[in-house]
Amino acid sequence: MTFEAIKQSVMKFVKDEDGLTIVEYAVAGGLVTLGAVAAFITLGENVAEQITCLGNAVMGDDCAP
């Protein structure tokens, strides 16, 4: 291989955007997953508090905020 052929191969690799697109999708997917996990954790805690409050109300106790 000549120096010019190596140079052309490197420039073609640098200009190729397919790899960058895959990385962008991976980052976006990770952020969506992180957001979904955070939402489920928050919802789970709130739902557990409401169920406890309902159980206490059935027993005649007050629901503490």
PyMOL Python script that loads the backbone (N, CA, C, O; Angstrom):
from pymol import cmd

cmd.read_pdbstr("""\
ATOM      1  N   MET A   1       0.842  -1.187   0.000  1.00  0.00           N
ATOM      2  CA  MET A   1       0.000   0.000   0.000  1.00  0.00           C
ATOM      3  C   MET A   1       0.884   1.246   0.000  1.00  0.00           C
ATOM      4  O   MET A   1       1.922   1.307   0.660  1.00  0.00           O
ATOM      5  N   THR A   2       0.448   2.196  -0.737  1.00  0.00           N
ATOM      6  CA  THR A   2       1.187   3.445  -0.772  1.00  0.00           C
ATOM      7  C   THR A   2       0.655   4.393   0.292  1.00  0.00           C
ATOM      8  O   THR A   2      -0.412   4.180   0.869  1.00  0.00           O
ATOM      9  N   PHE A   3       1.409   5.420   0.531  1.00  0.00           N
ATOM     10  CA  PHE A   3       0.997   6.416   1.519  1.00  0.00           C
ATOM     11  C   PHE A   3      -0.325   7.060   1.111  1.00  0.00           C
ATOM     12  O   PHE A   3      -1.174   7.326   1.962  1.00  0.00           O
ATOM     13  N   GLU A   4      -0.503   7.310  -0.170  1.00  0.00           N
ATOM     14  CA  GLU A   4      -1.733   7.938  -0.667  1.00  0.00           C
ATOM     15  C   GLU A   4      -2.945   7.029  -0.428  1.00  0.00           C
ATOM     16  O   GLU A   4      -4.017   7.514  -0.068  1.00  0.00           O
ATOM     17  N   ALA A   5      -2.784   5.735  -0.622  1.00  0.00           N
ATOM     18  CA  ALA A   5      -3.881   4.796  -0.388  1.00  0.00           C
ATOM     19  C   ALA A   5      -4.247   4.749   1.101  1.00  0.00           C
ATOM     20  O   ALA A   5      -5.427   4.695   1.451  1.00  0.00           O
ATOM     21  N   ILE A   6      -3.249   4.771   1.961  1.00  0.00           N
ATOM     22  CA  ILE A   6      -3.504   4.777   3.408  1.00  0.00           C
ATOM     23  C   ILE A   6      -4.218   6.074   3.804  1.00  0.00           C
ATOM     24  O   ILE A   6      -5.158   6.070   4.599  1.00  0.00           O
ATOM     25  N   LYS A   7      -3.745   7.176   3.230  1.00  0.00           N
ATOM     26  CA  LYS A   7      -4.366   8.465   3.527  1.00  0.00           C
ATOM     27  C   LYS A   7      -5.836   8.479   3.099  1.00  0.00           C
ATOM     28  O   LYS A   7      -6.692   8.974   3.831  1.00  0.00           O
ATOM     29  N   GLN A   8      -6.124   7.942   1.926  1.00  0.00           N
ATOM     30  CA  GLN A   8      -7.503   7.891   1.445  1.00  0.00           C
ATOM     31  C   GLN A   8      -8.362   6.992   2.331  1.00  0.00           C
ATOM     32  O   GLN A   8      -9.521   7.310   2.599  1.00  0.00           O
ATOM     33  N   SER A   9      -7.807   5.886   2.782  1.00  0.00           N
ATOM     34  CA  SER A   9      -8.552   4.981   3.663  1.00  0.00           C
ATOM     35  C   SER A   9      -8.877   5.646   4.996  1.00  0.00           C
ATOM     36  O   SER A   9      -9.990   5.515   5.504  1.00  0.00           O
ATOM     37  N   VAL A  10      -7.914   6.353   5.556  1.00  0.00           N
ATOM     38  CA  VAL A  10      -8.137   7.038   6.830  1.00  0.00           C
ATOM     39  C   VAL A  10      -9.179   8.139   6.661  1.00  0.00           C
ATOM     40  O   VAL A  10     -10.058   8.288   7.510  1.00  0.00           O
ATOM     41  N   MET A  11      -9.098   8.906   5.588  1.00  0.00           N
ATOM     42  CA  MET A  11     -10.058   9.986   5.362  1.00  0.00           C
ATOM     43  C   MET A  11     -11.469   9.431   5.143  1.00  0.00           C
ATOM     44  O   MET A  11     -12.450  10.021   5.597  1.00  0.00           O
ATOM     45  N   LYS A  12     -11.565   8.308   4.456  1.00  0.00           N
ATOM     46  CA  LYS A  12     -12.873   7.678   4.255  1.00  0.00           C
ATOM     47  C   LYS A  12     -13.446   7.233   5.597  1.00  0.00           C
ATOM     48  O   LYS A  12     -14.643   7.393   5.836  1.00  0.00           O
ATOM     49  N   PHE A  13     -12.617   6.681   6.471  1.00  0.00           N
ATOM     50  CA  PHE A  13     -13.058   6.242   7.795  1.00  0.00           C
ATOM     51  C   PHE A  13     -13.514   7.428   8.638  1.00  0.00           C
ATOM     52  O   PHE A  13     -14.523   7.337   9.337  1.00  0.00           O
ATOM     53  N   VAL A  14     -12.784   8.535   8.580  1.00  0.00           N
ATOM     54  CA  VAL A  14     -13.122   9.722   9.371  1.00  0.00           C
ATOM     55  C   VAL A  14     -14.435  10.325   8.900  1.00  0.00           C
ATOM     56  O   VAL A  14     -15.234  10.782   9.717  1.00  0.00           O
ATOM     57  N   LYS A  15     -14.668  10.332   7.588  1.00  0.00           N
ATOM     58  CA  LYS A  15     -15.887  10.926   7.044  1.00  0.00           C
ATOM     59  C   LYS A  15     -17.107  10.022   7.181  1.00  0.00           C
ATOM     60  O   LYS A  15     -18.235  10.492   7.033  1.00  0.00           O
ATOM     61  N   ASP A  16     -16.908   8.747   7.458  1.00  0.00           N
ATOM     62  CA  ASP A  16     -18.015   7.806   7.596  1.00  0.00           C
ATOM     63  C   ASP A  16     -18.819   8.144   8.846  1.00  0.00           C
ATOM     64  O   ASP A  16     -18.268   8.166   9.946  1.00  0.00           O
ATOM     65  N   GLU A  17     -20.115   8.409   8.690  1.00  0.00           N
ATOM     66  CA  GLU A  17     -20.958   8.822   9.803  1.00  0.00           C
ATOM     67  C   GLU A  17     -21.833   7.692  10.343  1.00  0.00           C
ATOM     68  O   GLU A  17     -22.591   7.919  11.286  1.00  0.00           O
ATOM     69  N   ASP A  18     -21.760   6.502   9.789  1.00  0.00           N
ATOM     70  CA  ASP A  18     -22.598   5.396  10.258  1.00  0.00           C
ATOM     71  C   ASP A  18     -22.282   5.028  11.695  1.00  0.00           C
ATOM     72  O   ASP A  18     -23.197   4.788  12.483  1.00  0.00           O
ATOM     73  N   GLY A  19     -21.018   4.979  12.050  1.00  0.00           N
ATOM     74  CA  GLY A  19     -20.635   4.649  13.417  1.00  0.00           C
ATOM     75  C   GLY A  19     -21.135   5.680  14.403  1.00  0.00           C
ATOM     76  O   GLY A  19     -21.569   5.332  15.501  1.00  0.00           O
ATOM     77  N   LEU A  20     -21.079   6.944  14.026  1.00  0.00           N
ATOM     78  CA  LEU A  20     -21.558   8.017  14.884  1.00  0.00           C
ATOM     79  C   LEU A  20     -23.056   7.886  15.108  1.00  0.00           C
ATOM     80  O   LEU A  20     -23.537   8.123  16.216  1.00  0.00           O
ATOM     81  N   THR A  21     -23.794   7.516  14.082  1.00  0.00           N
ATOM     82  CA  THR A  21     -25.238   7.359  14.205  1.00  0.00           C
ATOM     83  C   THR A  21     -25.566   6.257  15.209  1.00  0.00           C
ATOM     84  O   THR A  21     -26.486   6.408  16.012  1.00  0.00           O
ATOM     85  N   ILE A  22     -24.837   5.169  15.172  1.00  0.00           N
ATOM     86  CA  ILE A  22     -25.071   4.074  16.112  1.00  0.00           C
ATOM     87  C   ILE A  22     -24.813   4.538  17.539  1.00  0.00           C
ATOM     88  O   ILE A  22     -25.573   4.199  18.446  1.00  0.00           O
ATOM     89  N   VAL A  23     -23.763   5.301  17.745  1.00  0.00           N
ATOM     90  CA  VAL A  23     -23.455   5.823  19.080  1.00  0.00           C
ATOM     91  C   VAL A  23     -24.555   6.767  19.545  1.00  0.00           C
ATOM     92  O   VAL A  23     -24.945   6.733  20.712  1.00  0.00           O
ATOM     93  N   GLU A  24     -25.056   7.602  18.654  1.00  0.00           N
ATOM     94  CA  GLU A  24     -26.142   8.518  19.020  1.00  0.00           C
ATOM     95  C   GLU A  24     -27.386   7.747  19.446  1.00  0.00           C
ATOM     96  O   GLU A  24     -28.028   8.103  20.434  1.00  0.00           O
ATOM     97  N   TYR A  25     -27.729   6.704  18.715  1.00  0.00           N
ATOM     98  CA  TYR A  25     -28.889   5.888  19.095  1.00  0.00           C
ATOM     99  C   TYR A  25     -28.672   5.217  20.444  1.00  0.00           C
ATOM    100  O   TYR A  25     -29.601   5.126  21.246  1.00  0.00           O
ATOM    101  N   ALA A  26     -27.472   4.753  20.699  1.00  0.00           N
ATOM    102  CA  ALA A  26     -27.176   4.099  21.976  1.00  0.00           C
ATOM    103  C   ALA A  26     -27.301   5.087  23.132  1.00  0.00           C
ATOM    104  O   ALA A  26     -27.853   4.746  24.178  1.00  0.00           O
ATOM    105  N   VAL A  27     -26.801   6.295  22.958  1.00  0.00           N
ATOM    106  CA  VAL A  27     -26.904   7.308  24.008  1.00  0.00           C
ATOM    107  C   VAL A  27     -28.366   7.688  24.231  1.00  0.00           C
ATOM    108  O   VAL A  27     -28.812   7.786  25.375  1.00  0.00           O
ATOM    109  N   ALA A  28     -29.108   7.902  23.157  1.00  0.00           N
ATOM    110  CA  ALA A  28     -30.521   8.246  23.280  1.00  0.00           C
ATOM    111  C   ALA A  28     -31.302   7.125  23.963  1.00  0.00           C
ATOM    112  O   ALA A  28     -32.143   7.391  24.822  1.00  0.00           O
ATOM    113  N   GLY A  29     -31.036   5.899  23.596  1.00  0.00           N
ATOM    114  CA  GLY A  29     -31.707   4.758  24.229  1.00  0.00           C
ATOM    115  C   GLY A  29     -31.393   4.671  25.712  1.00  0.00           C
ATOM    116  O   GLY A  29     -32.272   4.373  26.521  1.00  0.00           O
ATOM    117  N   GLY A  30     -30.151   4.929  26.070  1.00  0.00           N
ATOM    118  CA  GLY A  30     -29.762   4.918  27.478  1.00  0.00           C
ATOM    119  C   GLY A  30     -30.471   6.006  28.274  1.00  0.00           C
ATOM    120  O   GLY A  30     -30.893   5.768  29.405  1.00  0.00           O
ATOM    121  N   LEU A  31     -30.604   7.190  27.699  1.00  0.00           N
ATOM    122  CA  LEU A  31     -31.296   8.278  28.390  1.00  0.00           C
ATOM    123  C   LEU A  31     -32.787   7.982  28.564  1.00  0.00           C
ATOM    124  O   LEU A  31     -33.361   8.272  29.614  1.00  0.00           O
ATOM    125  N   VAL A  32     -33.407   7.407  27.541  1.00  0.00           N
ATOM    126  CA  VAL A  32     -34.821   7.035  27.649  1.00  0.00           C
ATOM    127  C   VAL A  32     -35.003   5.972  28.723  1.00  0.00           C
ATOM    128  O   VAL A  32     -35.943   6.046  29.514  1.00  0.00           O
ATOM    129  N   THR A  33     -34.128   5.002  28.758  1.00  0.00           N
ATOM    130  CA  THR A  33     -34.202   3.946  29.768  1.00  0.00           C
ATOM    131  C   THR A  33     -34.023   4.519  31.167  1.00  0.00           C
ATOM    132  O   THR A  33     -34.749   4.150  32.090  1.00  0.00           O
ATOM    133  N   LEU A  34     -33.064   5.415  31.325  1.00  0.00           N
ATOM    134  CA  LEU A  34     -32.839   6.049  32.624  1.00  0.00           C
ATOM    135  C   LEU A  34     -34.063   6.834  33.080  1.00  0.00           C
ATOM    136  O   LEU A  34     -34.435   6.778  34.253  1.00  0.00           O
ATOM    137  N   GLY A  35     -34.688   7.562  32.165  1.00  0.00           N
ATOM    138  CA  GLY A  35     -35.897   8.306  32.493  1.00  0.00           C
ATOM    139  C   GLY A  35     -37.044   7.393  32.891  1.00  0.00           C
ATOM    140  O   GLY A  35     -37.779   7.690  33.832  1.00  0.00           O
ATOM    141  N   ALA A  36     -37.201   6.287  32.183  1.00  0.00           N
ATOM    142  CA  ALA A  36     -38.274   5.349  32.503  1.00  0.00           C
ATOM    143  C   ALA A  36     -38.057   4.714  33.873  1.00  0.00           C
ATOM    144  O   ALA A  36     -39.008   4.565  34.641  1.00  0.00           O
ATOM    145  N   VAL A  37     -36.833   4.343  34.185  1.00  0.00           N
ATOM    146  CA  VAL A  37     -36.527   3.752  35.496  1.00  0.00           C
ATOM    147  C   VAL A  37     -36.807   4.752  36.605  1.00  0.00           C
ATOM    148  O   VAL A  37     -37.389   4.395  37.629  1.00  0.00           O
ATOM    149  N   ALA A  38     -36.399   5.996  36.414  1.00  0.00           N
ATOM    150  CA  ALA A  38     -36.653   7.027  37.429  1.00  0.00           C
ATOM    151  C   ALA A  38     -38.142   7.246  37.631  1.00  0.00           C
ATOM    152  O   ALA A  38     -38.594   7.409  38.764  1.00  0.00           O
ATOM    153  N   ALA A  39     -38.912   7.253  36.548  1.00  0.00           N
ATOM    154  CA  ALA A  39     -40.361   7.434  36.653  1.00  0.00           C
ATOM    155  C   ALA A  39     -41.000   6.262  37.394  1.00  0.00           C
ATOM    156  O   ALA A  39     -41.858   6.474  38.251  1.00  0.00           O
ATOM    157  N   PHE A  40     -40.600   5.043  37.084  1.00  0.00           N
ATOM    158  CA  PHE A  40     -41.174   3.885  37.755  1.00  0.00           C
ATOM    159  C   PHE A  40     -40.812   3.857  39.235  1.00  0.00           C
ATOM    160  O   PHE A  40     -41.639   3.471  40.061  1.00  0.00           O
ATOM    161  N   ILE A  41     -39.610   4.253  39.580  1.00  0.00           N
ATOM    162  CA  ILE A  41     -39.215   4.287  40.993  1.00  0.00           C
ATOM    163  C   ILE A  41     -40.057   5.302  41.740  1.00  0.00           C
ATOM    164  O   ILE A  41     -40.559   5.015  42.826  1.00  0.00           O
ATOM    165  N   THR A  42     -40.219   6.502  41.160  1.00  0.00           N
ATOM    166  CA  THR A  42     -41.020   7.545  41.802  1.00  0.00           C
ATOM    167  C   THR A  42     -42.477   7.119  41.913  1.00  0.00           C
ATOM    168  O   THR A  42     -43.093   7.287  42.965  1.00  0.00           O
ATOM    169  N   LEU A  43     -43.024   6.576  40.851  1.00  0.00           N
ATOM    170  CA  LEU A  43     -44.415   6.120  40.881  1.00  0.00           C
ATOM    171  C   LEU A  43     -44.596   4.996  41.898  1.00  0.00           C
ATOM    172  O   LEU A  43     -45.591   4.963  42.622  1.00  0.00           O
ATOM    173  N   GLY A  44     -43.654   4.095  41.949  1.00  0.00           N
ATOM    174  CA  GLY A  44     -43.748   2.977  42.891  1.00  0.00           C
ATOM    175  C   GLY A  44     -43.792   3.448  44.325  1.00  0.00           C
ATOM    176  O   GLY A  44     -44.568   2.928  45.127  1.00  0.00           O
ATOM    177  N   GLU A  45     -42.964   4.434  44.662  1.00  0.00           N
ATOM    178  CA  GLU A  45     -42.962   4.961  46.029  1.00  0.00           C
ATOM    179  C   GLU A  45     -44.282   5.655  46.344  1.00  0.00           C
ATOM    180  O   GLU A  45     -44.827   5.484  47.435  1.00  0.00           O
ATOM    181  N   ASN A  46     -44.797   6.432  45.403  1.00  0.00           N
ATOM    182  CA  ASN A  46     -46.067   7.132  45.631  1.00  0.00           C
ATOM    183  C   ASN A  46     -47.233   6.162  45.757  1.00  0.00           C
ATOM    184  O   ASN A  46     -48.108   6.354  46.601  1.00  0.00           O
ATOM    185  N   VAL A  47     -47.253   5.141  44.943  1.00  0.00           N
ATOM    186  CA  VAL A  47     -48.328   4.154  45.004  1.00  0.00           C
ATOM    187  C   VAL A  47     -48.268   3.392  46.329  1.00  0.00           C
ATOM    188  O   VAL A  47     -49.305   3.132  46.938  1.00  0.00           O
ATOM    189  N   ALA A  48     -47.079   3.036  46.775  1.00  0.00           N
ATOM    190  CA  ALA A  48     -46.931   2.332  48.049  1.00  0.00           C
ATOM    191  C   ALA A  48     -47.435   3.200  49.201  1.00  0.00           C
ATOM    192  O   ALA A  48     -48.077   2.688  50.117  1.00  0.00           O
ATOM    193  N   GLU A  49     -47.157   4.495  49.170  1.00  0.00           N
ATOM    194  CA  GLU A  49     -47.646   5.394  50.214  1.00  0.00           C
ATOM    195  C   GLU A  49     -49.166   5.459  50.212  1.00  0.00           C
ATOM    196  O   GLU A  49     -49.786   5.447  51.275  1.00  0.00           O
ATOM    197  N   GLN A  50     -49.771   5.528  49.035  1.00  0.00           N
ATOM    198  CA  GLN A  50     -51.232   5.602  48.942  1.00  0.00           C
ATOM    199  C   GLN A  50     -51.889   4.311  49.421  1.00  0.00           C
ATOM    200  O   GLN A  50     -52.925   4.358  50.084  1.00  0.00           O
ATOM    201  N   ILE A  51     -51.311   3.176  49.102  1.00  0.00           N
ATOM    202  CA  ILE A  51     -51.870   1.896  49.553  1.00  0.00           C
ATOM    203  C   ILE A  51     -51.779   1.797  51.073  1.00  0.00           C
ATOM    204  O   ILE A  51     -52.717   1.333  51.722  1.00  0.00           O
ATOM    205  N   THR A  52     -50.662   2.227  51.640  1.00  0.00           N
ATOM    206  CA  THR A  52     -50.515   2.235  53.095  1.00  0.00           C
ATOM    207  C   THR A  52     -51.551   3.151  53.734  1.00  0.00           C
ATOM    208  O   THR A  52     -52.150   2.805  54.752  1.00  0.00           O
ATOM    209  N   CYS A  53     -51.760   4.314  53.136  1.00  0.00           N
ATOM    210  CA  CYS A  53     -52.746   5.269  53.644  1.00  0.00           C
ATOM    211  C   CYS A  53     -54.145   4.667  53.594  1.00  0.00           C
ATOM    212  O   CYS A  53     -54.911   4.804  54.548  1.00  0.00           O
ATOM    213  N   LEU A  54     -54.483   4.009  52.502  1.00  0.00           N
ATOM    214  CA  LEU A  54     -55.796   3.368  52.395  1.00  0.00           C
ATOM    215  C   LEU A  54     -55.962   2.265  53.436  1.00  0.00           C
ATOM    216  O   LEU A  54     -57.022   2.133  54.047  1.00  0.00           O
ATOM    217  N   GLY A  55     -54.922   1.484  53.630  1.00  0.00           N
ATOM    218  CA  GLY A  55     -54.971   0.426  54.644  1.00  0.00           C
ATOM    219  C   GLY A  55     -55.159   1.004  56.037  1.00  0.00           C
ATOM    220  O   GLY A  55     -55.917   0.457  56.838  1.00  0.00           O
ATOM    221  N   ASN A  56     -54.478   2.099  56.332  1.00  0.00           N
ATOM    222  CA  ASN A  56     -54.642   2.756  57.631  1.00  0.00           C
ATOM    223  C   ASN A  56     -56.047   3.315  57.786  1.00  0.00           C
ATOM    224  O   ASN A  56     -56.621   3.246  58.872  1.00  0.00           O
ATOM    225  N   ALA A  57     -56.608   3.867  56.716  1.00  0.00           N
ATOM    226  CA  ALA A  57     -57.962   4.419  56.766  1.00  0.00           C
ATOM    227  C   ALA A  57     -58.979   3.320  57.032  1.00  0.00           C
ATOM    228  O   ALA A  57     -59.947   3.541  57.760  1.00  0.00           O
ATOM    229  N   VAL A  58     -58.781   2.164  56.467  1.00  0.00           N
ATOM    230  CA  VAL A  58     -59.696   1.048  56.708  1.00  0.00           C
ATOM    231  C   VAL A  58     -59.645   0.617  58.167  1.00  0.00           C
ATOM    232  O   VAL A  58     -60.663   0.218  58.734  1.00  0.00           O
ATOM    233  N   MET A  59     -58.473   0.696  58.773  1.00  0.00           N
ATOM    234  CA  MET A  59     -58.303   0.325  60.165  1.00  0.00           C
ATOM    235  C   MET A  59     -58.775   1.435  61.128  1.00  0.00           C
ATOM    236  O   MET A  59     -58.813   1.234  62.342  1.00  0.00           O
ATOM    237  N   GLY A  60     -59.132   2.603  60.573  1.00  0.00           N
ATOM    238  CA  GLY A  60     -59.620   3.688  61.414  1.00  0.00           C
ATOM    239  C   GLY A  60     -58.559   4.706  61.770  1.00  0.00           C
ATOM    240  O   GLY A  60     -58.850   5.633  62.525  1.00  0.00           O
ATOM    241  N   ASP A  61     -57.348   4.581  61.266  1.00  0.00           N
ATOM    242  CA  ASP A  61     -56.283   5.542  61.534  1.00  0.00           C
ATOM    243  C   ASP A  61     -56.318   6.663  60.502  1.00  0.00           C
ATOM    244  O   ASP A  61     -56.891   6.518  59.423  1.00  0.00           O
ATOM    245  N   ASP A  62     -55.697   7.779  60.854  1.00  0.00           N
ATOM    246  CA  ASP A  62     -55.604   8.888  59.915  1.00  0.00           C
ATOM    247  C   ASP A  62     -54.431   8.653  58.962  1.00  0.00           C
ATOM    248  O   ASP A  62     -53.471   7.951  59.284  1.00  0.00           O
ATOM    249  N   CYS A  63     -54.541   9.267  57.768  1.00  0.00           N
ATOM    250  CA  CYS A  63     -53.445   9.235  56.810  1.00  0.00           C
ATOM    251  C   CYS A  63     -52.556  10.438  57.080  1.00  0.00           C
ATOM    252  O   CYS A  63     -52.993  11.581  56.942  1.00  0.00           O
ATOM    253  N   ALA A  64     -51.341  10.190  57.456  1.00  0.00           N
ATOM    254  CA  ALA A  64     -50.401  11.286  57.708  1.00  0.00           C
ATOM    255  C   ALA A  64     -49.779  11.687  56.373  1.00  0.00           C
ATOM    256  O   ALA A  64     -49.323  10.823  55.623  1.00  0.00           O
ATOM    257  N   PRO A  65     -49.754  12.988  56.064  1.00  0.00           N
ATOM    258  CA  PRO A  65     -49.181  13.419  54.777  1.00  0.00           C
ATOM    259  C   PRO A  65     -47.695  13.231  54.726  1.00  0.00           C
ATOM    260  O   PRO A  65     -47.067  13.545  53.714  1.00  0.00           O
TER     261      PRO A  65
END
""", "prot")
cmd.dss("prot")
cmd.show_as("cartoon", "prot")
cmd.util.cbc("prot")
cmd.orient("prot")
